């Protein structure tokens, strides 16, 4: 018998649907328009697989992969993207090493947030092309939309 599982060897997982991913993306895009910052926005599932993506008119082409990486990092770590470990004084060598060790799947750049429903991680959202603070603000609008729907 396994503790707290009453003998169960599997569990039921909540999954992010395409409709949900589109709603998250729409809320983030709306926030980007409100603050006048064209960005790239990616929403991935719990396995870091892309569900939806948008490159707003005027968003930096160089930020496409960054948005995808931020979303994947947030989903895989079940934590916001950014310097690692979270501390007052981030360790640049450790943060760079984390990215290199994971073949670029994790990033020390802020702007990726995990997506959570009923205490289960269902994916991540990544935003890139603004400042880190703008990217986080826009991503948070997507997270807030999910909370409102759940």
Secondary structure by P-SEA (a helix, b strand, c coil): cccccccccbbbbbbbcaaaaaaaaaaaaaaaaaacbbbbbbbbccccccccccccccccccaaaaaaaaaaaaaaaccccccccccccccaaaaaaaaaaacccccccccbbbbbcccccccbbbbccccaaaaaaaaaaaaaaaaaac
